[in-house]
Amino acid sequence: MFQVDLVNTCAAATRISRLVVIPVDEEYNKPARLTEIIRFSTENWHMRKPSNTRLIFALVVLTGLWTTVTNAGENWPQFRGPGARGVSEETDLPTIWSAEENVAWKRDLAGRGWSSPVIWGDRVFLTTVVNEGETEKPKKGLYFGGNRPTVPRTVHSWKVICLNLNTGKPMWESVAFKGLPKGPLHLKNSYASETPVTDGQRVYVYFGNLGIFCYDMEGNEVWSQPLPVTKTRYDWGSAASPVLHGDRLYFVNDNEEDSRLVALDKRTGDEIWNIKRDEKSNWATPYIWENELRTEIITPGTGKVRAYDLDGKPLYEFGGMSSITIATPYADSGFLYVSSGYVLDKKKPLFAIRPGATGDISLGKEETSNDYIAWCQKQAGPYNPSTIVYGGLLYVLLDRGFLACYDAKTGEQVYGKQRIPNGKNFTASPWAYEGKIFCLNEDGVTFVFRAGRDYKLLRSNSLTDDTMCMATPAMAQGKLLIRTDSGIYCIEQAVKP
């Protein structure tokens, strides 16, 4: 028997608002973290775990207030948060900050990692890799000459770190692997560039060329799966993050030798299916698109953008991407948005896709739409950042310091590329809340724009001059987390220095 601790509400429960499906970990005889799933009730509730089932269905009687596992105000469980959209509906997140102003806490982090933080309940999860030798300091901006084909010969430690969201104090730290790196990296990449994903029961960590590691919320390793070492284009290393859907963990490993899309059982790490991809190196995180017709696994690629069903069977594909594909796809208001835009290519497409496609739906040379491609802007896509849709408008942040805006439904240009004053070197993806668009550059400066049809820069918020920022921030429970090359800031509204 186990007890569900619930917070007393201030009014009597009058109706059933939600059927909550609560997973139970039979192997470890633990319930899910119910205090982080169910937030409201009038009393403590006792339930007995059935012996031969994996689910307990709990009817939670509420006053009209309810939360779910994917509540954006409570959790930020993956890269770019719920739906991979980079959008929060919270109304108490900060809009003004500096290295001192509105800083709730700051925590130094050893090593290097460009993975984003993820948040569940009172926990923040991060990854980093600590080199016992000396790591070359990365240069900012876009440039040639960052290739480093020689594998470091010093011992590294691949770490998963859990911090308390409210205080920044370490809750646990686990070393996934300690030893010599198995592959080289670009100067600006890291061995911890893939963002973890969590379902509130466990946290799943993907270290490219090393393996997948699963931990419970207290830092105990549940399972791990080693991965083969494969060569990436120009020895740049890996970056695509894993995603969760139902009881499965999906990840893409696109490389120069043996590209794969893999589905694992999230409880055991057992392989469910593993399909070969006709692709070379890509760095885009896959996206699970639950549309009105079906659920699709979307995998952007330099060769083709491909959609698969949940059994790994191809649904449709289309070409036309640029020669390097990094940005994460996402959906909004019935459309799927996919982009790629290597800065030296003529092809920098931004696509809006309707659901239901089959076969090859590639555009002809002069086409900008067809039955399933609602529209395409062929020279609009960004290189490193993902795009963002907010309030019916799609914003494109370009690496070299420009912002552009399009109508998300029609693809029509709202305003063309606008130079961001004193802004350059953008790698992190933009985010949005409270009618504003936020763009963080590598210098640690966040440019705050008013969302809307007119280009309007409201202000800029700067961290310390010697910092470097490439990770996309996370936000939940009134807190904005910004990771730098040396640590993490927790920004909160009206915090006294």
Buried (B, 14 or more C-beta within 10 A) or exposed (E): EEEBEBEEBEEEBEEEBBEBEBBBBBEEEBBBBBEBBBBBBBEEBEBEEEEEEEEBEBEBBBBEEBBBBBBBBBBBBBBBBBBBBBBBEBEEBBBBBBBEBBBBBBBEBBBBBBBBBBBBBBBBBBBBBBBEEEBEEBEBBBEEEBBBEEEBEEEBBBBBBBBBBBEBEEBBBBEBBEEEBBBBBBBBBBBBBBBBBBBBBBBBBBBBBBBBBBBBBEBEEBBBBEBEBBBBBBBBBBBBBBBBBEBBBBBBBBBBEEBBBBBBEBBBBEEBBEBEBEBBBBBBBBBBBEBEEEEBBBBBBBBBBBBBEBEBEEBBBBBBBBEBBBBBBBBBEEBBBBBBBBBEBEBBBBBBBBBBBEEEBBBEEEEBBBEBBBBBBBEBBBBBBBBBBBEEBBBBBBBBBBBBBBBBBEBEEBBEBBEBEEBBBBBBBBBBBBEBBBBBBBBBBBBBBEBBEEBEBEEBBBBEEEBBBBBBBBBBBBBBBBBBBBBBBBBBBEBEE
